[in-house]
Amino acid sequence: MFSNRTRYNPSNFAATMQRLKSLSDTKILNSRKNEYIAYSQSLKKIYQLQDIDLLLNQMLDNQLFPNTVIINQLIKKLSQVGFEYVYNLYRITVNKGIADTITYNSTIDAIAKGKNPNAEAAIRLLEEAKQAGFADQYTYASTIDAIAKSKNPNAEAAIRLLEEAKQAGFANEYIYASTIDVIAKSANPNAHEAIRLLEEAKQTGFVDAITYNRTIGTIAKSVNPNAEAAIKLLEEAKQAGFANKYIYANTIDAIAKSPKPNADVAIKLLEEAKTLGFANVITYNSTIDVIAKSANPNVHDAIRLLEEAKQAGIADTYTYTNTIDVIAKSVNPNAQYAIKLLKEAKKNGLLELPTITSGDVVDLHGLSFGSAYFWLKKEMEELLLNSTDTVSITFIYGKGLNSRTNEETHPMKHVVLKMVQDMKNNISYCNEIEDNTGRFHINFQRKKLQDEWHKQADYHDITLKKIDKNQHVQRLFAQHAGYQTRHSEIISDLNPNANEFIPQIRN
């Protein structure tokens, strides 16, 4: 029936929807039950909008207005195409008085699965369903799921709906898991509340692997992640047979984000995950992240895990950048090896690290601490090697919401400061731009050229006047650049324990 294919214009379906609206007063002809069943069976087998359009028009041509079963089928089918069609069908069904529980559940589910879930719309439909006596556990579950997937998940609203569901006898493991998911994704994840709900779920028998996973994930995302609490829940999950790759990954992530990351414990959990077949790229990345954030980053452990991930074919951008962070924060950073890894990652298409030229504005957003540090050092040293003049670069490290860090010194600012310290003999000017916080402007000049300035100072008997030669050199450079140098003041802000600045990894 639907074999002939022509180029279909989706706007045609809007006309069909309008036709359906205009016939909304048409009666449901229950006497033609067999025809309804036949159309329903046909609808189950089609998925393309043009096929759905054709079938719907055939029904209307045959003076047969869709019944509740077919409308509900259409809502589910069209949820994959566009929510405006779903909403129009929902309104037609409600206005015609043929909506039921499935109508509301399917519509709210379509909201939850849409590109931009509207939590307010889902809650409004739930209220309608409650007043009409159509709300059930799926209505609550889908609504809370829509809240979890919305732009700004409202934990208070989700918890309120969970309480309603409990009183109505609708609570189940999915509703608990979805509510905890909302808490995890809210602006201020409350780990204590998530753990409280997990305990409730355990007592009522509504706990599963997802409930544990999302609770541990909430701990990892909270302001002060409690690694001990996360590990305790992992042990419970193991005993209950719920442990999986996500639970291990989130537990190690909680360790990484805790105040004192314990690399030994993280490595032990990774080894367990490997034995159980639960190790994946996230587990490896999180473990290397723990090593990088530990008190004494062990480069050998990080490189060993990177090599394992490479052999397993799962190494990605973060596996490399986390390992390079470990090298940067080790006692004796091996710049040569770090640059080798940077080049390897770039060759494999995992990192974009462009060549820097004089006058560039270099944006450090999204880079890890180690990657930015070694890359900048390499680029600036190579640039100076081939330069006979002042090299001016502006570095953007970001501030405020863009920083996504609680460190006193922003990690990317720390990169710039550390580079300034390492290359201070080649810097003639360094200043954080006062009217545009989050930017440094630096002038670099080869050491050989600085020696020439020293000679000039000697030629004019500067030392005989008891004027510090280095100060004079810096002053002359400042005159040459038109600025005053402040790099010695900047270096005093160096934070040797700054954490890496990378996008968070989530399953």
C-alpha positions in Angstrom: 0.0 0.0 0.0 2.9 2.4 0.8 5.5 1.1 -1.8 5.4 4.1 -4.1 8.0 6.7 -3.0 7.9 10.4 -4.1 9.7 13.3 -2.5 7.5 14.2 0.5 7.0 17.7 1.8 6.5 17.7 5.6 4.3 20.7 5.3 1.7 18.5 3.7 1.1 16.9 7.1 0.2 20.3 8.6 -2.7 20.3 6.1 -3.7 16.8 7.2 -3.7 18.0 10.8 -5.9 20.9 9.9 -8.3 18.5 8.1 -8.4 16.4 11.3 -9.2 19.4 13.4 -12.0 20.5 11.1 -13.6 17.0 11.4 -13.2 16.8 15.1 -17.0 16.8 15.6 -17.3 13.6 13.5 -18.5 10.7 15.5 -16.4 7.7 16.4 -18.1 4.9 14.4 -17.7 1.9 16.8 -19.9 -0.1 14.4 -16.9 -0.2 12.0 -14.7 -1.9 14.6 -13.0 -4.2 12.0 -11.9 -1.3 9.9 -10.4 0.4 13.0 -8.5 -2.8 13.8 -7.2 -3.0 10.2 -5.9 0.6 10.2 -4.4 0.0 13.7 -2.5 -3.0 12.4 -1.3 -1.1 9.4 -0.1 1.8 11.6 2.0 -0.6 13.6 4.1 -1.4 10.5 4.9 2.1 9.3 7.2 4.8 10.6 7.7 7.4 7.8 5.7 10.6 8.1 4.5 10.4 4.5 3.2 6.8 5.2 1.4 8.0 8.3 0.0 11.0 6.4 -1.3 8.7 3.6 -3.0 6.3 6.1 -4.6 9.1 8.1 -6.0 10.7 4.9 -7.4 7.3 3.8 -9.3 7.0 7.1 -10.7 10.5 6.7 -11.6 9.8 3.0 -13.5 6.7 4.2 -15.4 8.9 6.7 -13.7 7.2 9.6 -12.4 9.5 12.3 -9.5 8.0 14.4 -10.5 6.4 17.7 -8.6 6.6 20.9 -6.4 3.6 20.2 -5.3 5.0 16.8 -4.8 8.6 18.2 -2.6 7.2 20.9 -0.6 5.2 18.3 -0.2 8.3 16.2 1.1 10.3 19.2 3.8 7.7 19.8 4.7 7.6 16.1 4.8 11.3 15.7 6.9 11.9 18.9 9.9 10.9 16.7 9.0 13.6 14.1 8.0 16.8 16.0 6.3 17.7 19.2 3.9 20.2 17.6 2.1 17.3 15.8 1.9 15.4 19.1 0.5 18.4 21.0 -2.1 19.0 18.3 -3.3 15.4 18.4 -3.4 15.6 22.2 -5.6 18.7 22.1 -7.9 17.2 19.5 -8.3 14.1 21.6 -9.0 16.1 24.8 -11.4 18.4 23.1 -13.3 15.5 21.5 -13.5 13.8 25.0 -11.7 10.6 24.0 -8.4 11.1 25.8 -7.3 8.4 28.3 -4.3 7.6 30.5 -2.3 6.4 27.5 -2.9 9.7 25.7 -1.5 11.7 28.6 1.4 9.3 29.2 2.4 9.2 25.5 2.3 13.0 25.3 4.3 13.6 28.4 6.8 10.9 27.3 7.1 12.8 23.9 8.0 15.9 25.9 10.7 14.1 27.9 12.2 12.6 24.7 12.1 15.9 22.7 15.1 18.1 21.9 14.2 20.7 24.5 12.0 19.1 27.1 9.5 21.6 28.6 9.2 20.6 32.3 6.4 23.1 32.9 4.3 21.6 30.0 4.8 18.1 31.4 3.7 19.1 34.9 0.7 20.9 33.5 -0.4 17.8 31.6 0.1 15.7 34.8 -2.2 18.1 36.6 -4.8 17.6 33.9 -4.4 13.9 34.0 -4.9 13.9 37.8 -8.1 16.0 37.6 -9.4 13.7 34.9 -8.5 10.6 36.9 -6.0 9.4 34.3 -2.8 9.7 36.2 -0.9 6.5 37.0 2.7 5.5 37.8 3.8 6.1 34.2 2.4 9.6 34.1 4.4 10.5 37.2 7.5 8.7 35.9 7.4 10.4 32.5 6.8 13.8 34.1 9.8 13.5 36.5 11.9 12.2 33.5 10.9 15.4 31.6 12.1 17.5 34.6 15.4 15.6 34.6 16.0 16.2 30.9 14.9 19.9 31.0 17.4 22.8 30.7 17.2 23.7 34.4 16.0 20.6 36.4 14.0 21.5 39.5 14.8 19.1 42.3 12.1 20.5 44.6 9.4 19.9 41.9 10.6 16.4 41.3 10.7 15.5 45.0 7.2 16.9 45.4 5.9 14.7 42.6 7.7 11.7 44.2 5.8 12.3 47.5 2.5 12.5 45.6 3.3 9.3 43.8 4.1 7.6 47.1 0.8 8.7 48.6 -1.1 7.5 45.6 0.7 4.1 45.6 2.4 4.8 42.3 6.0 4.9 43.5 8.4 2.5 41.8 12.1 2.1 41.1 11.9 4.2 38.0 10.3 7.1 39.8 13.0 7.0 42.5 15.8 6.8 40.0 14.4 9.6 37.9 14.0 11.8 41.0 17.6 11.2 42.1 18.6 12.0 38.5 16.9 15.4 38.8 18.8 16.1 42.0 22.1 15.1 40.3 21.4 17.5 37.3 20.1 20.4 39.4 22.1 23.6 40.0 23.2 22.5 43.5 23.1 18.6 43.7 22.2 17.6 47.2 24.0 14.3 47.9 22.4 13.9 51.3 18.9 14.1 49.8 19.9 11.6 47.1 21.2 9.2 49.7 18.0 9.6 51.8 15.9 8.7 48.7 18.1 5.7 48.0 17.6 4.5 51.6 13.8 4.8 51.1 14.0 2.9 47.9 16.0 0.1 49.6 13.4 -0.2 52.3 10.4 -0.3 49.9 12.2 -2.7 47.5 12.3 -0.1 44.7 16.1 0.0 44.4 18.1 -1.2 41.3 21.4 -0.6 39.6 20.2 2.7 38.2 19.2 4.0 41.6 22.7 3.3 43.0 24.4 4.7 39.9 22.5 8.0 40.0 23.0 8.4 43.7 26.7 7.9 43.4 26.6 10.3 40.4 25.0 12.9 42.6 27.7 12.5 45.2 30.3 13.1 42.4 28.5 16.2 41.3 28.0 17.7 44.7 30.0 20.6 46.1 32.1 18.5 48.4 32.0 14.9 47.1 32.3 12.3 49.9 34.4 9.6 48.4 33.9 7.3 51.4 30.1 7.5 50.9 30.4 6.7 47.2 32.7 3.7 47.9 30.3 2.4 50.6 27.4 2.5 48.0 29.6 0.7 45.5 30.2 -2.1 48.0 26.4 -2.3 48.6 25.7 -2.5 44.9 28.3 -5.3 44.5 26.7 -7.3 47.3 23.2 -6.8 45.8 24.5 -7.8 42.3 23.9 -4.3 40.9 27.5 -3.3 40.2 28.1 -2.3 36.6 30.5 -0.1 34.5 28.6 3.1 35.3 28.7 2.5 39.0 32.4 1.9 39.0 33.0 5.0 36.8 30.9 7.3 39.0 32.6 6.0 42.1 36.0 6.7 40.8 34.8 10.1 39.5 33.6 10.9 43.1 37.1 10.0 44.4 38.6 12.4 41.7 36.4 15.3 42.8 36.8 14.7 46.6 39.0 17.0 48.7 41.8 14.4 49.0 41.8 12.1 46.0 43.2 8.7 46.8 45.0 7.3 43.7 45.6 3.9 45.3 41.9 3.3 46.0 41.0 4.4 42.4 43.5 2.1 40.8 42.3 -0.8 43.0 38.7 -0.1 41.8 39.8 0.0 38.2 41.6 -3.3 38.6 38.3 -4.7 40.0 36.4 -3.3 37.1 38.8 -4.8 34.6 38.4 -8.3 36.3 34.6 -8.0 36.1 34.6 -6.7 32.6 33.3 -3.3 33.6 36.3 -1.2 32.6 35.8 1.3 29.8 37.2 4.6 28.7 35.4 6.5 31.4 36.8 4.3 34.1 40.3 4.7 32.8 39.9 8.5 32.3 38.5 9.0 35.8 41.3 6.9 37.4 44.0 8.9 35.6 42.2 12.0 36.7 42.4 10.8 40.3 46.2 10.3 39.9 46.5 13.8 38.5 44.7 15.3 41.5 46.4 13.2 44.1 49.0 14.7 46.5 51.9 12.9 44.7 50.9 12.2 41.0 52.6 9.0 39.9 53.5 9.4 36.2 54.4 5.7 35.8 50.9 4.6 36.9 49.2 7.2 34.5 51.3 6.2 31.5 50.7 2.5 32.2 46.9 3.1 32.2 47.2 5.2 29.0 49.1 2.4 27.3 46.4 -0.1 28.4 43.7 2.1 27.1 45.5 2.5 23.8 46.0 -1.3 23.4 42.3 -1.8 24.1 41.5 0.8 21.5 39.5 3.0 23.9 41.9 5.9 24.5 40.3 9.3 23.8 41.0 13.0 24.2 40.7 12.8 28.0 42.9 9.7 28.4 45.7 11.7 26.8 45.0 15.1 28.5 44.6 13.5 31.9 47.9 11.7 31.5 49.6 14.9 30.4 48.2 16.6 33.5 49.8 14.0 35.6 53.2 14.6 33.9 52.8 18.4 34.4 52.0 18.0 38.1 54.7 15.4 38.9 57.9 16.2 40.8 60.1 16.4 37.7 57.8 17.0 34.6 59.1 15.3 31.5 58.3 18.0 28.9 59.7 15.9 26.0 57.4 13.0 26.8 54.4 15.2 27.3 55.0 16.9 23.9 55.3 13.4 22.3 51.9 12.5 23.7 50.4 15.9 22.5 51.7 15.2 19.0 50.4 11.6 19.1 46.9 12.8 20.2 46.9 15.5 17.5 47.9 13.0 14.9 45.1 10.7 15.9 42.6 13.6 15.6 42.0 13.8 19.4 43.4 17.3 20.0 43.4 20.5 18.0 46.5 22.5 18.9 47.2 25.2 16.2 50.5 26.8 15.6 50.8 30.2 17.3 52.1 33.2 15.5 52.9 36.8 16.8 49.8 38.9 17.3 47.5 35.9 18.0 44.8 35.8 20.6 45.0 32.3 22.1 41.9 31.0 23.8 42.6 28.4 26.5 39.0 27.5 27.2 38.4 23.7 27.2 42.1 22.7 27.4 43.5 20.7 30.3 46.2 22.2 32.5 49.0 20.0 31.3 48.0 20.2 27.6 47.9 24.0 27.7 51.1 24.3 29.6 53.3 22.0 27.5 51.7 23.2 24.2 52.3 26.9 25.0 55.9 26.3 26.1 56.6 24.4 22.9 55.0 26.9 20.6 56.5 30.0 22.3 60.0 28.5 22.4 59.8 27.6 18.7 58.4 31.0 17.8 61.2 32.8 19.7 63.8 30.6 18.1 62.9 31.9 14.7 62.1 35.5 15.7 64.2 38.6 15.6 61.7 40.9 17.1 59.2 41.2 19.9 56.5 38.5 19.8 53.1 39.7 21.2 50.5 37.2 22.3 47.1 37.6 24.2 46.0 34.6 26.2 42.4 34.2 27.2 41.8 32.0 30.3 38.3 33.1 31.3 36.7 34.0 34.6 33.4 33.7 36.5 31.0 31.1 35.1 33.3 30.1 32.4 36.0 29.0 34.8 33.9 26.1 36.3 36.4 25.8 39.1 36.6 26.5 42.8 40.4 27.0 42.7 41.7 30.3 44.1 43.8 30.7 41.0 42.1 29.6 37.8 43.9 26.6 36.3 44.3 28.3 32.9 45.6 31.4 34.6 48.0 29.2 36.4 49.2 27.8 33.1 50.0 31.4 31.9 51.7 32.2 35.2 53.8 29.1 35.2 54.9 29.7 31.6 55.8 33.3 32.6 57.9 31.9 35.4 59.7 29.4 33.2 60.3 31.9 30.4 60.8 35.1 32.4 64.2 35.7 30.8 62.5 35.9 27.5 59.6 38.1 28.6 59.7 41.9 28.2 56.1 42.6 29.3 53.4 40.7 31.0 50.1 42.1 32.3 46.6 41.0 33.0 44.3 43.3 31.1 42.5 45.3 33.8 39.4 46.3 31.7 39.0 42.7 30.3 39.6 40.3 33.2 40.5 36.8 32.0 43.1 38.0 29.5 46.9 38.3 29.7 48.9 40.3 27.2 52.6 39.2 27.0 55.5 40.4 24.9 58.3 37.8 24.4 61.8 38.5 23.2 64.8 36.2 22.7 67.4 36.0 25.5 70.0 37.0 22.9 68.3 40.3 22.3 68.1 40.9 26.0 71.9 40.4 26.2 72.1 43.2 23.7 70.1 45.4 26.0 72.6 44.5 28.8 75.4 45.6 26.6 73.7 48.9 26.0 73.3 49.3 29.8 77.0 48.5 30.3 78.0 50.9 27.5 76.2 53.8 29.2 77.9 52.9 32.6 74.5 52.2 34.1 76.1 50.0 36.8 78.4 52.8 38.0 75.3 54.8 38.9 74.2 51.9 41.2 71.1 51.2 39.1 70.2 47.5 38.8 71.0 46.2 35.3 68.0 43.9 35.2 65.6 46.7 36.2 67.1 48.8 33.4 66.7 46.0 30.9 63.1 45.6 31.8 62.5 49.3 31.7 64.0 49.5 28.2 61.9 46.6 27.1 58.9 48.4 28.5 59.7 51.5 26.6 60.1 49.4 23.4 56.7 47.8 24.0 55.0 51.0 25.3 54.1 49.3 28.6 55.3 48.5 32.1 56.2 45.0 33.1 54.6 43.3 36.1 55.5 39.7 35.6 57.4 39.5 39.0 54.1 40.4 40.8 52.1 37.9 38.7 54.4 35.0 39.5 53.8 35.5 43.2 50.2 34.4 42.6 51.3 31.0 41.3 49.2 28.1 42.6 51.3 24.9 42.4 48.3 22.7 43.3 45.8 24.0 40.8 43.6 21.2 39.3 43.1 20.7 35.6 40.4 22.5 33.7 38.6 20.0 31.4 34.9 19.3 30.5 33.3 16.8 32.9 32.9 13.3 31.7 29.6 11.7 32.3 28.0 8.4 31.2 
